[in-house]
Amino acid sequence: MKNADKSAYPAPQHLHTFETVGLTKREIFAMTAMQGILANRESNIDYETASIHAVKFADELLRQLE
């Protein structure tokens, strides 16, 4: 499993398994990047473009962390 696909805050799904539930690291990084992009009120960026950039930022951060 790639680092990007691991749970950011793993919680056991069942008591006796190693399966976890929750958002992946990639999803968490993209979410926080999206918050930052949308918090910039001076930007007239549309949601589709913002989401594309957020995912690119998340992927680059994960690449740098490898």
PyMOL Python script that loads the backbone (N, CA, C, O; Angstrom):
from pymol import cmd

cmd.read_pdbstr("""\
ATOM      1  N   MET A   1       0.843  -1.174   0.000  1.00  0.00           N
ATOM      2  CA  MET A   1       0.000   0.000   0.000  1.00  0.00           C
ATOM      3  C   MET A   1       0.890   1.239   0.000  1.00  0.00           C
ATOM      4  O   MET A   1       1.835   1.344   0.783  1.00  0.00           O
ATOM      5  N   LYS A   2       0.572   2.170  -0.889  1.00  0.00           N
ATOM      6  CA  LYS A   2       1.338   3.402  -0.975  1.00  0.00           C
ATOM      7  C   LYS A   2       1.030   4.290   0.233  1.00  0.00           C
ATOM      8  O   LYS A   2      -0.049   4.208   0.820  1.00  0.00           O
ATOM      9  N   ASN A   3       1.990   5.132   0.589  1.00  0.00           N
ATOM     10  CA  ASN A   3       1.829   6.048   1.706  1.00  0.00           C
ATOM     11  C   ASN A   3       0.583   6.906   1.546  1.00  0.00           C
ATOM     12  O   ASN A   3      -0.115   7.169   2.526  1.00  0.00           O
ATOM     13  N   ALA A   4       0.296   7.343   0.334  1.00  0.00           N
ATOM     14  CA  ALA A   4      -0.861   8.209   0.083  1.00  0.00           C
ATOM     15  C   ALA A   4      -2.177   7.512   0.388  1.00  0.00           C
ATOM     16  O   ALA A   4      -3.169   8.174   0.694  1.00  0.00           O
ATOM     17  N   ASP A   5      -2.201   6.197   0.311  1.00  0.00           N
ATOM     18  CA  ASP A   5      -3.430   5.437   0.508  1.00  0.00           C
ATOM     19  C   ASP A   5      -3.620   4.950   1.942  1.00  0.00           C
ATOM     20  O   ASP A   5      -4.648   4.353   2.263  1.00  0.00           O
ATOM     21  N   LYS A   6      -2.635   5.201   2.805  1.00  0.00           N
ATOM     22  CA  LYS A   6      -2.761   4.799   4.210  1.00  0.00           C
ATOM     23  C   LYS A   6      -3.671   5.781   4.929  1.00  0.00           C
ATOM     24  O   LYS A   6      -3.765   6.948   4.547  1.00  0.00           O
ATOM     25  N   SER A   7      -4.336   5.306   5.969  1.00  0.00           N
ATOM     26  CA  SER A   7      -5.224   6.172   6.743  1.00  0.00           C
ATOM     27  C   SER A   7      -4.432   7.252   7.449  1.00  0.00           C
ATOM     28  O   SER A   7      -3.359   6.993   7.996  1.00  0.00           O
ATOM     29  N   ALA A   8      -4.964   8.464   7.436  1.00  0.00           N
ATOM     30  CA  ALA A   8      -4.305   9.576   8.109  1.00  0.00           C
ATOM     31  C   ALA A   8      -4.440   9.433   9.625  1.00  0.00           C
ATOM     32  O   ALA A   8      -3.497   9.705  10.368  1.00  0.00           O
ATOM     33  N   TYR A   9      -5.601   9.011  10.070  1.00  0.00           N
ATOM     34  CA  TYR A   9      -5.872   8.784  11.487  1.00  0.00           C
ATOM     35  C   TYR A   9      -6.497   7.402  11.622  1.00  0.00           C
ATOM     36  O   TYR A   9      -7.712   7.285  11.785  1.00  0.00           O
ATOM     37  N   PRO A  10      -5.682   6.360  11.556  1.00  0.00           N
ATOM     38  CA  PRO A  10      -6.242   5.010  11.517  1.00  0.00           C
ATOM     39  C   PRO A  10      -7.033   4.663  12.774  1.00  0.00           C
ATOM     40  O   PRO A  10      -6.618   4.949  13.897  1.00  0.00           O
ATOM     41  N   ALA A  11      -8.157   4.053  12.551  1.00  0.00           N
ATOM     42  CA  ALA A  11      -8.991   3.531  13.627  1.00  0.00           C
ATOM     43  C   ALA A  11      -9.414   2.133  13.213  1.00  0.00           C
ATOM     44  O   ALA A  11      -9.841   1.927  12.077  1.00  0.00           O
ATOM     45  N   PRO A  12      -9.301   1.170  14.117  1.00  0.00           N
ATOM     46  CA  PRO A  12      -9.665  -0.202  13.731  1.00  0.00           C
ATOM     47  C   PRO A  12     -11.134  -0.304  13.347  1.00  0.00           C
ATOM     48  O   PRO A  12     -12.016   0.228  14.022  1.00  0.00           O
ATOM     49  N   GLN A  13     -11.368  -1.003  12.241  1.00  0.00           N
ATOM     50  CA  GLN A  13     -12.739  -1.202  11.784  1.00  0.00           C
ATOM     51  C   GLN A  13     -13.403  -2.301  12.617  1.00  0.00           C
ATOM     52  O   GLN A  13     -14.580  -2.211  12.966  1.00  0.00           O
ATOM     53  N   HIS A  14     -12.623  -3.336  12.924  1.00  0.00           N
ATOM     54  CA  HIS A  14     -13.094  -4.438  13.752  1.00  0.00           C
ATOM     55  C   HIS A  14     -12.040  -4.703  14.813  1.00  0.00           C
ATOM     56  O   HIS A  14     -10.863  -4.398  14.620  1.00  0.00           O
ATOM     57  N   LEU A  15     -12.452  -5.251  15.896  1.00  0.00           N
ATOM     58  CA  LEU A  15     -11.554  -5.444  17.036  1.00  0.00           C
ATOM     59  C   LEU A  15     -10.350  -6.314  16.716  1.00  0.00           C
ATOM     60  O   LEU A  15      -9.256  -6.042  17.211  1.00  0.00           O
ATOM     61  N   HIS A  16     -10.516  -7.349  15.904  1.00  0.00           N
ATOM     62  CA  HIS A  16      -9.439  -8.316  15.681  1.00  0.00           C
ATOM     63  C   HIS A  16      -8.891  -8.308  14.255  1.00  0.00           C
ATOM     64  O   HIS A  16      -8.381  -9.325  13.787  1.00  0.00           O
ATOM     65  N   THR A  17      -8.990  -7.187  13.568  1.00  0.00           N
ATOM     66  CA  THR A  17      -8.443  -7.102  12.220  1.00  0.00           C
ATOM     67  C   THR A  17      -7.504  -5.911  12.118  1.00  0.00           C
ATOM     68  O   THR A  17      -7.477  -5.043  12.991  1.00  0.00           O
ATOM     69  N   PHE A  18      -6.752  -5.887  11.060  1.00  0.00           N
ATOM     70  CA  PHE A  18      -5.856  -4.758  10.822  1.00  0.00           C
ATOM     71  C   PHE A  18      -6.461  -3.753   9.852  1.00  0.00           C
ATOM     72  O   PHE A  18      -5.801  -2.785   9.475  1.00  0.00           O
ATOM     73  N   GLU A  19      -7.697  -3.966   9.447  1.00  0.00           N
ATOM     74  CA  GLU A  19      -8.361  -3.042   8.535  1.00  0.00           C
ATOM     75  C   GLU A  19      -8.697  -1.759   9.281  1.00  0.00           C
ATOM     76  O   GLU A  19      -9.102  -1.785  10.444  1.00  0.00           O
ATOM     77  N   THR A  20      -8.522  -0.639   8.594  1.00  0.00           N
ATOM     78  CA  THR A  20      -8.832   0.642   9.217  1.00  0.00           C
ATOM     79  C   THR A  20      -9.832   1.400   8.355  1.00  0.00           C
ATOM     80  O   THR A  20     -10.008   1.105   7.173  1.00  0.00           O
ATOM     81  N   VAL A  21     -10.471   2.365   8.960  1.00  0.00           N
ATOM     82  CA  VAL A  21     -11.428   3.213   8.258  1.00  0.00           C
ATOM     83  C   VAL A  21     -10.975   4.655   8.397  1.00  0.00           C
ATOM     84  O   VAL A  21     -10.165   4.981   9.265  1.00  0.00           O
ATOM     85  N   GLY A  22     -11.494   5.501   7.554  1.00  0.00           N
ATOM     86  CA  GLY A  22     -11.181   6.921   7.650  1.00  0.00           C
ATOM     87  C   GLY A  22     -10.574   7.444   6.362  1.00  0.00           C
ATOM     88  O   GLY A  22     -10.363   6.700   5.404  1.00  0.00           O
ATOM     89  N   LEU A  23     -10.298   8.740   6.361  1.00  0.00           N
ATOM     90  CA  LEU A  23      -9.722   9.387   5.192  1.00  0.00           C
ATOM     91  C   LEU A  23      -8.255   9.008   5.029  1.00  0.00           C
ATOM     92  O   LEU A  23      -7.546   8.776   6.008  1.00  0.00           O
ATOM     93  N   THR A  24      -7.819   8.953   3.783  1.00  0.00           N
ATOM     94  CA  THR A  24      -6.414   8.656   3.505  1.00  0.00           C
ATOM     95  C   THR A  24      -5.582   9.926   3.702  1.00  0.00           C
ATOM     96  O   THR A  24      -6.117  11.031   3.793  1.00  0.00           O
ATOM     97  N   LYS A  25      -4.275   9.740   3.766  1.00  0.00           N
ATOM     98  CA  LYS A  25      -3.376  10.890   3.877  1.00  0.00           C
ATOM     99  C   LYS A  25      -3.580  11.830   2.690  1.00  0.00           C
ATOM    100  O   LYS A  25      -3.600  13.050   2.852  1.00  0.00           O
ATOM    101  N   ARG A  26      -3.728  11.260   1.511  1.00  0.00           N
ATOM    102  CA  ARG A  26      -3.924  12.081   0.304  1.00  0.00           C
ATOM    103  C   ARG A  26      -5.197  12.913   0.417  1.00  0.00           C
ATOM    104  O   ARG A  26      -5.205  14.091   0.060  1.00  0.00           O
ATOM    105  N   GLU A  27      -6.267  12.303   0.911  1.00  0.00           N
ATOM    106  CA  GLU A  27      -7.527  13.032   1.066  1.00  0.00           C
ATOM    107  C   GLU A  27      -7.412  14.150   2.104  1.00  0.00           C
ATOM    108  O   GLU A  27      -7.934  15.245   1.895  1.00  0.00           O
ATOM    109  N   ILE A  28      -6.743  13.883   3.202  1.00  0.00           N
ATOM    110  CA  ILE A  28      -6.557  14.904   4.240  1.00  0.00           C
ATOM    111  C   ILE A  28      -5.723  16.059   3.707  1.00  0.00           C
ATOM    112  O   ILE A  28      -6.067  17.221   3.919  1.00  0.00           O
ATOM    113  N   PHE A  29      -4.617  15.747   3.007  1.00  0.00           N
ATOM    114  CA  PHE A  29      -3.760  16.806   2.464  1.00  0.00           C
ATOM    115  C   PHE A  29      -4.510  17.638   1.433  1.00  0.00           C
ATOM    116  O   PHE A  29      -4.384  18.863   1.410  1.00  0.00           O
ATOM    117  N   ALA A  30      -5.290  16.978   0.579  1.00  0.00           N
ATOM    118  CA  ALA A  30      -6.063  17.710  -0.427  1.00  0.00           C
ATOM    119  C   ALA A  30      -7.126  18.580   0.244  1.00  0.00           C
ATOM    120  O   ALA A  30      -7.383  19.700  -0.196  1.00  0.00           O
ATOM    121  N   MET A  31      -7.734  18.072   1.295  1.00  0.00           N
ATOM    122  CA  MET A  31      -8.760  18.829   2.010  1.00  0.00           C
ATOM    123  C   MET A  31      -8.178  20.108   2.615  1.00  0.00           C
ATOM    124  O   MET A  31      -8.769  21.181   2.495  1.00  0.00           O
ATOM    125  N   THR A  32      -7.034  19.990   3.255  1.00  0.00           N
ATOM    126  CA  THR A  32      -6.453  21.178   3.871  1.00  0.00           C
ATOM    127  C   THR A  32      -5.937  22.157   2.820  1.00  0.00           C
ATOM    128  O   THR A  32      -5.998  23.370   3.022  1.00  0.00           O
ATOM    129  N   ALA A  33      -5.432  21.643   1.707  1.00  0.00           N
ATOM    130  CA  ALA A  33      -5.008  22.525   0.619  1.00  0.00           C
ATOM    131  C   ALA A  33      -6.222  23.267   0.051  1.00  0.00           C
ATOM    132  O   ALA A  33      -6.139  24.459  -0.245  1.00  0.00           O
ATOM    133  N   MET A  34      -7.330  22.575  -0.098  1.00  0.00           N
ATOM    134  CA  MET A  34      -8.554  23.189  -0.612  1.00  0.00           C
ATOM    135  C   MET A  34      -9.032  24.283   0.329  1.00  0.00           C
ATOM    136  O   MET A  34      -9.480  25.335  -0.128  1.00  0.00           O
ATOM    137  N   GLN A  35      -8.945  24.054   1.637  1.00  0.00           N
ATOM    138  CA  GLN A  35      -9.340  25.080   2.606  1.00  0.00           C
ATOM    139  C   GLN A  35      -8.487  26.336   2.435  1.00  0.00           C
ATOM    140  O   GLN A  35      -8.997  27.456   2.464  1.00  0.00           O
ATOM    141  N   GLY A  36      -7.194  26.134   2.259  1.00  0.00           N
ATOM    142  CA  GLY A  36      -6.300  27.266   2.072  1.00  0.00           C
ATOM    143  C   GLY A  36      -6.596  28.029   0.797  1.00  0.00           C
ATOM    144  O   GLY A  36      -6.593  29.260   0.789  1.00  0.00           O
ATOM    145  N   ILE A  37      -6.851  27.304  -0.275  1.00  0.00           N
ATOM    146  CA  ILE A  37      -7.152  27.943  -1.559  1.00  0.00           C
ATOM    147  C   ILE A  37      -8.443  28.756  -1.454  1.00  0.00           C
ATOM    148  O   ILE A  37      -8.496  29.900  -1.907  1.00  0.00           O
ATOM    149  N   LEU A  38      -9.469  28.175  -0.864  1.00  0.00           N
ATOM    150  CA  LEU A  38     -10.764  28.854  -0.778  1.00  0.00           C
ATOM    151  C   LEU A  38     -10.779  29.964   0.259  1.00  0.00           C
ATOM    152  O   LEU A  38     -11.631  30.851   0.196  1.00  0.00           O
ATOM    153  N   ALA A  39      -9.849  29.934   1.218  1.00  0.00           N
ATOM    154  CA  ALA A  39      -9.773  30.978   2.237  1.00  0.00           C
ATOM    155  C   ALA A  39      -9.239  32.282   1.652  1.00  0.00           C
ATOM    156  O   ALA A  39      -9.420  33.347   2.244  1.00  0.00           O
ATOM    157  N   ASN A  40      -8.586  32.205   0.499  1.00  0.00           N
ATOM    158  CA  ASN A  40      -8.060  33.393  -0.159  1.00  0.00           C
ATOM    159  C   ASN A  40      -9.208  34.080  -0.891  1.00  0.00           C
ATOM    160  O   ASN A  40      -9.486  33.759  -2.047  1.00  0.00           O
ATOM    161  N   ARG A  41      -9.862  35.002  -0.242  1.00  0.00           N
ATOM    162  CA  ARG A  41     -11.063  35.648  -0.791  1.00  0.00           C
ATOM    163  C   ARG A  41     -10.770  36.525  -2.003  1.00  0.00           C
ATOM    164  O   ARG A  41     -11.678  36.831  -2.774  1.00  0.00           O
ATOM    165  N   GLU A  42      -9.530  36.928  -2.179  1.00  0.00           N
ATOM    166  CA  GLU A  42      -9.192  37.771  -3.322  1.00  0.00           C
ATOM    167  C   GLU A  42      -9.096  36.964  -4.616  1.00  0.00           C
ATOM    168  O   GLU A  42      -9.093  37.525  -5.712  1.00  0.00           O
ATOM    169  N   SER A  43      -9.019  35.650  -4.475  1.00  0.00           N
ATOM    170  CA  SER A  43      -8.911  34.788  -5.651  1.00  0.00           C
ATOM    171  C   SER A  43     -10.293  34.542  -6.246  1.00  0.00           C
ATOM    172  O   SER A  43     -11.248  34.279  -5.515  1.00  0.00           O
ATOM    173  N   ASN A  44     -10.399  34.625  -7.545  1.00  0.00           N
ATOM    174  CA  ASN A  44     -11.658  34.345  -8.231  1.00  0.00           C
ATOM    175  C   ASN A  44     -11.633  32.959  -8.852  1.00  0.00           C
ATOM    176  O   ASN A  44     -12.176  32.751  -9.938  1.00  0.00           O
ATOM    177  N   ILE A  45     -11.012  32.021  -8.176  1.00  0.00           N
ATOM    178  CA  ILE A  45     -10.855  30.671  -8.708  1.00  0.00           C
ATOM    179  C   ILE A  45     -12.172  29.897  -8.556  1.00  0.00           C
ATOM    180  O   ILE A  45     -12.852  30.009  -7.536  1.00  0.00           O
ATOM    181  N   ASP A  46     -12.517  29.128  -9.563  1.00  0.00           N
ATOM    182  CA  ASP A  46     -13.735  28.315  -9.490  1.00  0.00           C
ATOM    183  C   ASP A  46     -13.424  27.011  -8.746  1.00  0.00           C
ATOM    184  O   ASP A  46     -12.263  26.633  -8.591  1.00  0.00           O
ATOM    185  N   TYR A  47     -14.462  26.346  -8.298  1.00  0.00           N
ATOM    186  CA  TYR A  47     -14.294  25.153  -7.467  1.00  0.00           C
ATOM    187  C   TYR A  47     -13.578  24.017  -8.184  1.00  0.00           C
ATOM    188  O   TYR A  47     -12.776  23.308  -7.575  1.00  0.00           O
ATOM    189  N   GLU A  48     -13.855  23.841  -9.454  1.00  0.00           N
ATOM    190  CA  GLU A  48     -13.210  22.758 -10.200  1.00  0.00           C
ATOM    191  C   GLU A  48     -11.702  22.984 -10.273  1.00  0.00           C
ATOM    192  O   GLU A  48     -10.919  22.066 -10.030  1.00  0.00           O
ATOM    193  N   THR A  49     -11.299  24.204 -10.606  1.00  0.00           N
ATOM    194  CA  THR A  49      -9.879  24.526 -10.677  1.00  0.00           C
ATOM    195  C   THR A  49      -9.231  24.414  -9.300  1.00  0.00           C
ATOM    196  O   THR A  49      -8.115  23.910  -9.171  1.00  0.00           O
ATOM    197  N   ALA A  50      -9.931  24.883  -8.278  1.00  0.00           N
ATOM    198  CA  ALA A  50      -9.411  24.805  -6.912  1.00  0.00           C
ATOM    199  C   ALA A  50      -9.182  23.354  -6.504  1.00  0.00           C
ATOM    200  O   ALA A  50      -8.166  23.034  -5.887  1.00  0.00           O
ATOM    201  N   SER A  51     -10.121  22.477  -6.848  1.00  0.00           N
ATOM    202  CA  SER A  51      -9.972  21.069  -6.463  1.00  0.00           C
ATOM    203  C   SER A  51      -8.825  20.404  -7.217  1.00  0.00           C
ATOM    204  O   SER A  51      -8.121  19.565  -6.655  1.00  0.00           O
ATOM    205  N   ILE A  52      -8.633  20.763  -8.459  1.00  0.00           N
ATOM    206  CA  ILE A  52      -7.511  20.220  -9.237  1.00  0.00           C
ATOM    207  C   ILE A  52      -6.190  20.633  -8.600  1.00  0.00           C
ATOM    208  O   ILE A  52      -5.290  19.808  -8.442  1.00  0.00           O
ATOM    209  N   HIS A  53      -6.071  21.903  -8.234  1.00  0.00           N
ATOM    210  CA  HIS A  53      -4.847  22.389  -7.595  1.00  0.00           C
ATOM    211  C   HIS A  53      -4.644  21.743  -6.227  1.00  0.00           C
ATOM    212  O   HIS A  53      -3.515  21.406  -5.870  1.00  0.00           O
ATOM    213  N   ALA A  54      -5.715  21.565  -5.459  1.00  0.00           N
ATOM    214  CA  ALA A  54      -5.599  20.954  -4.137  1.00  0.00           C
ATOM    215  C   ALA A  54      -5.034  19.538  -4.227  1.00  0.00           C
ATOM    216  O   ALA A  54      -4.181  19.158  -3.425  1.00  0.00           O
ATOM    217  N   VAL A  55      -5.504  18.764  -5.190  1.00  0.00           N
ATOM    218  CA  VAL A  55      -5.006  17.396  -5.367  1.00  0.00           C
ATOM    219  C   VAL A  55      -3.548  17.419  -5.816  1.00  0.00           C
ATOM    220  O   VAL A  55      -2.751  16.593  -5.372  1.00  0.00           O
ATOM    221  N   LYS A  56      -3.195  18.356  -6.691  1.00  0.00           N
ATOM    222  CA  LYS A  56      -1.793  18.469  -7.124  1.00  0.00           C
ATOM    223  C   LYS A  56      -0.886  18.820  -5.950  1.00  0.00           C
ATOM    224  O   LYS A  56       0.209  18.271  -5.827  1.00  0.00           O
ATOM    225  N   PHE A  57      -1.333  19.731  -5.088  1.00  0.00           N
ATOM    226  CA  PHE A  57      -0.553  20.081  -3.904  1.00  0.00           C
ATOM    227  C   PHE A  57      -0.387  18.864  -2.991  1.00  0.00           C
ATOM    228  O   PHE A  57       0.701  18.613  -2.472  1.00  0.00           O
ATOM    229  N   ALA A  58      -1.472  18.115  -2.800  1.00  0.00           N
ATOM    230  CA  ALA A  58      -1.414  16.921  -1.955  1.00  0.00           C
ATOM    231  C   ALA A  58      -0.443  15.898  -2.522  1.00  0.00           C
ATOM    232  O   ALA A  58       0.362  15.331  -1.783  1.00  0.00           O
ATOM    233  N   ASP A  59      -0.509  15.657  -3.816  1.00  0.00           N
ATOM    234  CA  ASP A  59       0.396  14.694  -4.444  1.00  0.00           C
ATOM    235  C   ASP A  59       1.848  15.120  -4.341  1.00  0.00           C
ATOM    236  O   ASP A  59       2.726  14.286  -4.116  1.00  0.00           O
ATOM    237  N   GLU A  60       2.111  16.416  -4.503  1.00  0.00           N
ATOM    238  CA  GLU A  60       3.488  16.911  -4.392  1.00  0.00           C
ATOM    239  C   GLU A  60       3.991  16.793  -2.963  1.00  0.00           C
ATOM    240  O   GLU A  60       5.149  16.434  -2.746  1.00  0.00           O
ATOM    241  N   LEU A  61       3.157  17.084  -2.001  1.00  0.00           N
ATOM    242  CA  LEU A  61       3.557  16.936  -0.598  1.00  0.00           C
ATOM    243  C   LEU A  61       3.893  15.486  -0.292  1.00  0.00           C
ATOM    244  O   LEU A  61       4.899  15.208   0.362  1.00  0.00           O
ATOM    245  N   LEU A  62       3.072  14.566  -0.753  1.00  0.00           N
ATOM    246  CA  LEU A  62       3.347  13.141  -0.528  1.00  0.00           C
ATOM    247  C   LEU A  62       4.642  12.716  -1.231  1.00  0.00           C
ATOM    248  O   LEU A  62       5.406  11.914  -0.694  1.00  0.00           O
ATOM    249  N   ARG A  63       4.883  13.246  -2.411  1.00  0.00           N
ATOM    250  CA  ARG A  63       6.116  12.933  -3.122  1.00  0.00           C
ATOM    251  C   ARG A  63       7.323  13.430  -2.342  1.00  0.00           C
ATOM    252  O   ARG A  63       8.323  12.720  -2.229  1.00  0.00           O
ATOM    253  N   GLN A  64       7.241  14.621  -1.813  1.00  0.00           N
ATOM    254  CA  GLN A  64       8.345  15.188  -1.035  1.00  0.00           C
ATOM    255  C   GLN A  64       8.578  14.398   0.265  1.00  0.00           C
ATOM    256  O   GLN A  64       9.711  14.291   0.732  1.00  0.00           O
ATOM    257  N   LEU A  65       7.528  13.860   0.828  1.00  0.00           N
ATOM    258  CA  LEU A  65       7.652  13.107   2.077  1.00  0.00           C
ATOM    259  C   LEU A  65       8.218  11.709   1.882  1.00  0.00           C
ATOM    260  O   LEU A  65       8.655  11.081   2.847  1.00  0.00           O
ATOM    261  N   GLU A  66       8.216  11.212   0.652  1.00  0.00           N
ATOM    262  CA  GLU A  66       8.758   9.885   0.388  1.00  0.00           C
ATOM    263  C   GLU A  66      10.216   9.898   0.605  1.00  0.00           C
ATOM    264  O   GLU A  66      10.875   8.872   0.436  1.00  0.00           O
TER     265      GLU A  66
END
""", "prot")
cmd.dss("prot")
cmd.show_as("cartoon", "prot")
cmd.util.cbc("prot")
cmd.orient("prot")
